[in-house]
């Protein structure tokens, strides 16, 4: 009887220690997306577009610079960041050209990122393999009435938690992948039938922020003329350096 009680005590103590360790290992949104005015991120940016009246897809490559320019309070009083994006050629022979202003709001339970006037929930808390969320909830994705209906119903989720990831900067430890969507129909491209693809992931590194992003959406129409729809596009960001 004493041995049984002793064993039960050990089990309770072990469970308590495990829970305490899990609490200590919890990663906050601000740790994997730590923004501050003056920070600058350099990426290789590959932009995918349709060419030749939609007959094919082409990729154009640039160097991109995301510069955190200033903060402001959004309509709900939350601190948000203005992020200026610049691009130039991959040989770095041209001057930086300003192309867009994006915005980010980081709270204890989420990160909201506004790009092209669309608000995404890119990170949600808790950062766990069991966390799922509607990352496109703020976007009008109504089927048949919105040009962004392909974003409808996406369930964002975490993968490869606290794992190494290799980008152009090198292999970075303690990264967190957000799988946003991975759907292709049919599985093998066949030009004689309609083909849809939606693939989107982002990778964040502890103490750094976004180190990799890949997005590709296309719809191939076989009739009346074989072509990719005009809304087909993609982008890839691969971290080169940051400061």
N, C-alpha and C positions, 0 to 999 in steps of 0.2 A: 504493500500500500504506500509506504514511504517513497519507494522507487517511482511509483506511478505519479505521485504528487510532485516529486522532484523533476520528473520528465515533463510534466505539464507546465511547471514554472519555467523551465528552460525554453519550452516552445513559446510561451507568452513573451519572455524576455527577448527571444530571437525575433519574433514578429514585431515587437515594439522597436527594436534597433533597426530592423529593416525599414519600417515606416519612417523613422527619423532620418535614415540615410536617404530615402526617396525624397523627403521634404528638402533636405540639404542640396540634393542634386537637381532640383527644379530650376529650369532655365527660363528667364523672363524674356518677354518680347524685346525689351530695350537692350538685352545682352546680345541678341543676334541681329538687331537693327539699330545700332547706337549712332544716332545722328547728332551732329554738332555743326554750327556755322563755321565755315572755313575748311571743312573736310572736302577732299576731291578724290574721285574714283575714275580710273582710266580703263576703258574696255575696248576689246575688238568687237565691233558691231557688224553683223551680217544681216542685211535687209533683203528679204525675198519678195519679189513682185511678179506680176504677170507681164509678159511681153508678146509681141507679134499677135496682137488682138486676142490674147488669151490662149494661144496655141501651146505655150510652155511657160515655165517658171524660171526666173533668173535671180541670182544672188549677187548683190553689190556689197563690197566690204569697205569699212571705214574704221578709223579710231574715234572713239567717243569719250567725252569728258563730262562727268556729272559733278557739278560744283554746288555745294550747299551754300546758298547765298545769304539767306536771312530767315527769321522766324516771324510769325504773326499769329493772331488768335482767330480761329475759324468762327462760324456763326454760333457754335455752341460753347465758345470760350476756351477751346482746347488749343494748346500750343502746336502749331504746324510749321512745316519747313518748305521754303521755296528752293527748288532744285533746278538749276539752269543746265541744259544739255547743249553741248557743242560737238561738232564733228569736223574731221579733216581726213585727208587721204592716209592710207596705211603706211606710206613711205615718209609721212610727216614732213612733206615739202611745202604744204600750204598752211595758211593761218587758220586758227580755229574759227568755225562759223557757227553762230548761235542758231539753234533750230526749234527749241521748245522750252517751256517752263512746266515742270511737273511739281506735284505737291505731296507731302507725306505727313500724316498725323500718327504719332506713336503714343499709345497708352499702355497701361499695365496689362490689358487683356487683348489688344489687337493692334495691327498696323493697317491704316487705310492709305492707299496710294492712288492719286488722281493723275491720269495720263490721257491726253486727248479728250478732256472733259468727261471721262468715265472713272467712277470711283470703285476701286477693287479693295476687298479685305484680303490682303496678301498674307498676313500672319495672324493667327488666333491662339488664344491661351485656353487650356494649358498646352504646352509643347510636348505632345505625347503621341504615340502611335495610334491611340484610340480616339484622337480628336479629329472630327470632320466638321466642315462648315461650308456654307454657301458663299463662296468668295465673290460671286457676281451679283449678290443680292440687291445692290443699289442700281443696277443697270437694267434698263427696259429690254427684256429679252422675249417679249410676247411673240409667239409664233405667228408669222404671216403679216405682222405690222411693224416689226423692228428689223433693221438691217443687221442687228447683233443677236438675232434669235439663235445662232449657233452657240452662244454662251449660256444658253438656258440650262438650268439644272446641274451645273457643275458642282461636284463635291470635292473641295480641297481636302488634302490629308497629308500627314507627315510620313516621310520614309527616311531610312538611313540616318537615324538620330545619333548625333555625337560621333559621326564617322568622318574619315578623311575623304577629301575630294580634290581631284587634280584639275586645275584650270591653267591659264597661261602664266599666272603668277607663280605657279608651282603647286605642289601638294600641300593643301591646307588641312590641318587637323580640326576636329570639333565643328563639323558642318551639319546643317539640317536642311533636308530636301523637302520642298512642298510640291507634291504632285497635284496639279490642278485638273488636268484632263489627259486621257490617252485613249482615244477612240478612232478607229478606222473602219470604214465599211464600204466595200468588202475588205477582207484582210489583205488580199493581193490585188494590186492595181490592174484593172482591165479597162482599156480605153473604149470598149464597146458598151459599157454600162456606167451608170452614175457612180461616182466615187466621192466620198466625204472623209476628210481627215481633220481631227482636232487634237493637237498635242501641245501641252504646256506644262513646264516645270520651272521652279526657281530654287536656287541653292543659296543659303545664308551661312556665314561663318561667325562663330562666337567672337565678339569683340571687333568685328570688321563690318559686316553687313552683306549686301548682295554681291556674290562672286560669280554667279552664273544664272543665265535665264535663256530659255528656249521656248519659242511659241511658233506654231505653224497651223494655219487654217486654210483649207482649200476645198472647193467643190468642183468636180469635173463633170461637165455635161456632155453626153455623147451625141445628142441631137438638139436642134436641127444641124448644128455644126459642132464638131468636137472642139471643146475649149474649156479652160478654167474660168469660173465666174470672176467678174471684176473685183469682188470683195476678197478674193484669195490673197493672203499675204502672210509674212512671217518675219520674225526678228530673233536674233541670237546675240546675247551679251556675254562676253568672256573676260573676266578680270585680268588686266595686265599689271596694274599697280594701284596703290592708293597712298594718300598722305593726309 
